Amino acid sequence: MTDTALLRQLEGFSLTTAEILYRLPDHPRLLQSYIWQDYDVAPRFPKLTDFLDFWAANLDGALYRICVAHRRLIAPTEFNFVQGELRLH
């Protein structure tokens, strides 16, 4: 059994979260929030773009604002060197 999330990260995908604010169809002055999360490729975000295209074509709630955050989960490790010595007997 393979872990598809790990394989996607090794291929360059990063965890992407988008907060989508949209107008309610029956009450356009009110905004509703929807959270979308998947593995996607920054900075073009093709999966998120496909999802937003689907939303605009098939759903009644007009998009108002999309805030996107992403983080590569597999990244080079940073080391902090400290001066000092620890001795064990």
ROVEX-908018 format. One line per field, with one value per atom (N, C-alpha, C): x, y, z; residue number from 1; atom name. Coordinates in Angstrom, 3 decimals, always signed. Each point is the difference from the previous one (the first is absolute). Layout:
N
u [X:...]
v [Y:...]
w [Z:...]
k [NUM:...]
a [CA:...]
% end
This chain:
89
u [+0.846:-0.846:+0.893:-0.207:+0.811:-0.758:+0.750:-0.576:-0.005:-1.166:-0.084:+0.355:-0.282:+0.338:+1.518:+0.731:+1.462:+0.540:-0.540:+0.454:-0.252:-1.137:-0.315:+0.972:+0.353:+0.947:+1.369:+0.406:+1.283:-0.019:-1.172:-0.140:-0.101:+0.025:-0.034:-1.316:-0.980:-1.275:+0.162:-0.769:+0.005:-1.436:-0.142:-1.327:-0.518:-1.144:-0.576:-1.365:-0.218:-1.279:-0.521:-1.261:-0.614:-1.276:-0.125:-1.260:-0.746:-1.156:-0.800:-1.199:-0.075:-1.165:-0.899:-1.275:-0.943:-1.307:-0.752:-1.285:-1.087:-0.891:-1.124:-0.956:-0.459:-0.861:-1.292:-0.637:-1.268:+0.182:+1.186:+0.291:+1.381:+0.120:+1.310:+0.823:-0.621:+0.767:+0.747:-0.369:+0.652:+1.103:+1.109:+1.112:+0.073:+0.369:+0.185:+1.448:+0.574:+1.376:+0.038:+0.893:+0.213:+1.505:+0.433:+1.419:+0.267:+0.963:+0.410:+1.442:+0.311:+1.371:+0.342:+1.175:+0.480:+1.477:+0.645:+1.385:-0.005:+0.780:+0.021:+1.411:+0.240:+1.328:-0.005:+0.803:+0.121:+0.993:-0.086:-0.932:-1.206:-0.110:-1.107:-1.286:+0.078:-1.152:-1.032:+0.369:-0.942:-1.232:+0.141:-1.173:-0.979:+0.518:-0.868:-0.678:+0.737:-0.576:-1.129:+0.219:-1.057:-1.232:+0.224:-1.124:-0.771:+0.712:-0.669:-0.729:+0.559:-0.705:-1.293:+0.070:-1.203:-1.034:+0.456:-0.892:-0.717:+0.760:-0.583:-0.990:+0.245:-0.865:-1.249:+0.070:-1.084:-0.717:+0.563:-0.621:-0.532:-1.023:-0.666:+0.696:+0.771:+0.646:+1.145:-0.134:+1.045:+1.235:+1.171:+1.255:+0.279:+0.439:+0.311:+1.508:+0.629:+1.430:+0.564:+1.221:+0.687:+1.349:+0.261:+1.292:+0.686:+1.225:+0.709:+1.247:+0.212:+1.222:+0.521:+1.317:+0.566:+1.316:+0.337:+1.226:+0.558:+1.237:+0.667:+0.288:-0.515:+0.195:+1.356:+0.517:+1.336:+0.896:+0.898:+0.870:+1.364:+1.010:+1.319:-0.053:+0.706:+0.043:+0.988:-0.393:+0.891:+0.625:+1.303:+0.705:+0.447:-0.171:+0.496:+1.157:+1.172:+1.168:+0.092:+0.279:+0.082:+1.393:+0.549:+1.308:-0.227:+0.762:-0.119:+0.366:+0.057:+0.399:-0.806:-0.447:-0.744:+0.751:+0.393:+0.741:-0.846:-0.030:-0.650:+1.057:-0.176:+0.992:-0.019]
v [-1.180:+1.180:+1.245:+0.894:+1.216:+1.178:+0.914:+1.220:+1.054:+0.249:+0.937:+1.427:+0.393:+1.355:+0.186:-0.991:+0.088:+0.032:-0.839:-0.007:+1.341:+0.598:+1.309:+1.069:-0.047:+0.972:-0.155:-1.242:-0.240:+0.479:+0.063:+0.481:+1.522:+0.692:+1.461:+0.605:-0.823:+0.527:+0.510:+0.994:+0.511:+0.077:-0.061:+0.097:+1.417:+0.111:+1.303:+0.128:+1.116:+0.291:+1.316:+0.005:+1.219:+0.285:+1.230:+0.453:+0.735:-0.522:+0.566:+0.715:+1.294:+0.767:+0.176:-0.311:+0.124:+0.586:+0.570:+0.613:-1.065:+0.070:-0.930:+0.334:-0.994:+0.273:+0.731:-0.362:+0.624:+1.321:+0.221:+1.220:+0.507:+0.678:+0.380:+0.932:+0.629:+0.859:-0.806:-1.266:-0.849:-0.829:-0.155:-0.812:-1.285:-1.074:-1.308:-0.415:-0.742:-0.444:-1.499:-0.404:-1.413:-0.247:-1.055:-0.335:-1.170:+0.183:-1.042:-0.351:-1.295:-0.409:-1.235:+0.029:-1.126:+0.230:-0.986:+0.163:+0.604:+1.076:+0.716:+0.510:+0.495:+0.478:+1.523:+0.611:+1.458:+0.427:+1.149:+1.083:+0.019:-0.967:+0.035:-0.594:-0.940:-0.642:-0.516:-0.968:-0.483:-0.696:-0.736:-0.675:+1.015:+1.010:+1.040:+0.773:+0.311:+0.706:-0.813:-1.311:-0.861:+0.000:-0.055:+0.022:+1.322:+1.114:+1.304:+0.164:-0.553:+0.018:-0.809:-1.171:-0.815:+0.768:+0.657:+0.779:+1.072:+0.771:+1.112:-0.500:-1.181:-0.515:-0.696:-0.598:-0.874:+0.403:+0.896:+0.375:+1.423:+0.265:+1.300:+1.080:-0.369:+0.996:+0.686:+1.303:+0.761:+0.113:-0.259:+0.095:+1.449:+0.208:+1.346:+0.174:-0.939:+0.105:-1.381:-0.247:-1.255:+0.336:-0.537:+0.147:-1.363:-0.040:-1.269:-0.022:-1.140:-0.240:-1.373:-0.117:-1.322:-0.157:-1.239:-0.300:-1.310:+0.024:-1.239:-0.766:-1.199:-0.794:-0.684:-0.305:-0.567:+1.106:+0.470:+1.100:-0.260:+0.689:-0.176:+0.358:-0.781:+0.233:+1.118:+0.862:+1.067:-0.395:+0.164:-0.311:+1.289:+0.052:+1.126:-0.511:+0.568:-0.424:+0.831:-0.694:+0.653:-0.246:+0.997:-0.184:-0.589:-0.998:-0.630:-1.462:-0.616:-1.392:-0.706:-1.174:-0.817:-1.299:-0.331:-1.240:-0.960:-1.206:-1.069:-0.926:-0.507:-0.901:-1.334]
w [+0.000:+0.000:+0.000:-0.946:-0.091:+0.589:+0.531:+0.552:-1.100:-0.579:-1.131:+0.405:+1.241:+0.448:-0.002:+0.467:+0.007:-1.427:-0.871:-1.390:-0.679:+0.270:-0.594:+0.486:+1.285:+0.534:-0.644:-0.232:-0.655:-1.447:-0.625:-1.373:-0.073:+1.141:+0.006:+0.433:+0.344:+0.477:+1.432:+0.362:+1.368:+0.498:+1.311:+0.589:-0.194:-0.642:-0.336:+0.654:+0.661:+0.639:-0.568:-0.375:-0.528:+0.776:+0.473:+0.585:-1.099:-0.334:-1.087:+0.615:-0.223:+0.429:-1.214:+0.191:-1.111:+0.510:-0.931:+0.346:-0.010:+0.982:+0.029:-1.144:-0.742:-1.153:+0.360:+1.118:+0.382:+0.735:+0.566:+0.758:-0.411:-1.117:-0.540:+0.889:+0.987:+0.906:+1.056:+0.173:+0.992:-0.647:+0.734:-0.477:+0.812:-0.676:+0.627:-0.259:+0.925:-0.140:-0.275:-0.907:-0.322:+0.002:+0.678:+0.055:-0.939:-0.907:-0.948:+0.313:+0.034:+0.285:-0.819:-0.633:-0.804:-0.273:-0.595:-0.429:-1.395:-0.173:-1.265:-0.258:-1.189:-0.384:-0.022:+0.873:+0.034:-1.071:-0.584:+0.261:-0.933:-0.901:-0.968:+0.554:+0.931:+0.652:-1.010:-0.846:-1.015:+0.577:+1.104:+0.579:+0.575:+0.687:+0.550:-1.123:-1.054:-1.137:-0.641:-0.170:-0.544:+0.899:+1.317:+0.935:-0.097:-0.083:-0.091:-1.328:-1.073:-1.292:+0.077:+0.658:+0.194:+0.820:+1.065:+0.865:-0.818:-0.750:-0.763:-1.054:-0.567:-1.061:+0.535:+1.192:+0.450:+1.286:+0.773:+1.277:-0.060:+0.795:-0.045:+0.813:+1.022:+0.856:-0.720:-0.212:-0.694:+0.881:-0.588:+0.749:+0.356:+1.238:+0.471:+0.195:+0.758:+0.264:+0.300:-0.440:+0.272:+0.623:+1.196:+0.669:-0.021:-0.508:-0.181:+0.881:+0.644:+0.768:-0.382:-0.086:-0.307:+0.744:+0.236:+0.724:-0.512:-0.406:-0.371:+1.279:+0.098:+1.205:+0.007:-1.178:-0.105:-0.527:+0.849:-0.349:+0.635:-0.466:+0.622:+1.480:+0.772:+1.442:+0.309:+0.891:+0.423:+1.325:+0.096:+1.226:+0.662:+1.296:+0.779:+0.847:-0.212:+0.751:+1.272:+1.105:+1.297:+0.546:+0.619:+0.629:+1.379:+0.315:+1.302:-0.100:+1.124:+0.042:+1.072:-0.303:+0.956:+0.150:+1.239:+0.227:+0.821:-0.460:+0.743:+0.543:+1.208:+0.607:-0.663]
k [1:1:1:2:2:2:3:3:3:4:4:4:5:5:5:6:6:6:7:7:7:8:8:8:9:9:9:10:10:10:11:11:11:12:12:12:13:13:13:14:14:14:15:15:15:16:16:16:17:17:17:18:18:18:19:19:19:20:20:20:21:21:21:22:22:22:23:23:23:24:24:24:25:25:25:26:26:26:27:27:27:28:28:28:29:29:29:30:30:30:31:31:31:32:32:32:33:33:33:34:34:34:35:35:35:36:36:36:37:37:37:38:38:38:39:39:39:40:40:40:41:41:41:42:42:42:43:43:43:44:44:44:45:45:45:46:46:46:47:47:47:48:48:48:49:49:49:50:50:50:51:51:51:52:52:52:53:53:53:54:54:54:55:55:55:56:56:56:57:57:57:58:58:58:59:59:59:60:60:60:61:61:61:62:62:62:63:63:63:64:64:64:65:65:65:66:66:66:67:67:67:68:68:68:69:69:69:70:70:70:71:71:71:72:72:72:73:73:73:74:74:74:75:75:75:76:76:76:77:77:77:78:78:78:79:79:79:80:80:80:81:81:81:82:82:82:83:83:83:84:84:84:85:85:85:86:86:86:87:87:87:88:88:88:89:89:89]
a [N:CA:C:N:CA:C:N:CA:C:N:CA:C:N:CA:C:N:CA:C:N:CA:C:N:CA:C:N:CA:C:N:CA:C:N:CA:C:N:CA:C:N:CA:C:N:CA:C:N:CA:C:N:CA:C:N:CA:C:N:CA:C:N:CA:C:N:CA:C:N:CA:C:N:CA:C:N:CA:C:N:CA:C:N:CA:C:N:CA:C:N:CA:C:N:CA:C:N:CA:C:N:CA:C:N:CA:C:N:CA:C:N:CA:C:N:CA:C:N:CA:C:N:CA:C:N:CA:C:N:CA:C:N:CA:C:N:CA:C:N:CA:C:N:CA:C:N:CA:C:N:CA:C:N:CA:C:N:CA:C:N:CA:C:N:CA:C:N:CA:C:N:CA:C:N:CA:C:N:CA:C:N:CA:C:N:CA:C:N:CA:C:N:CA:C:N:CA:C:N:CA:C:N:CA:C:N:CA:C:N:CA:C:N:CA:C:N:CA:C:N:CA:C:N:CA:C:N:CA:C:N:CA:C:N:CA:C:N:CA:C:N:CA:C:N:CA:C:N:CA:C:N:CA:C:N:CA:C:N:CA:C:N:CA:C:N:CA:C:N:CA:C:N:CA:C:N:CA:C:N:CA:C:N:CA:C:N:CA:C:N:CA:C:N:CA:C:N:CA:C:N:CA:C:N:CA:C:N:CA:C]
% end
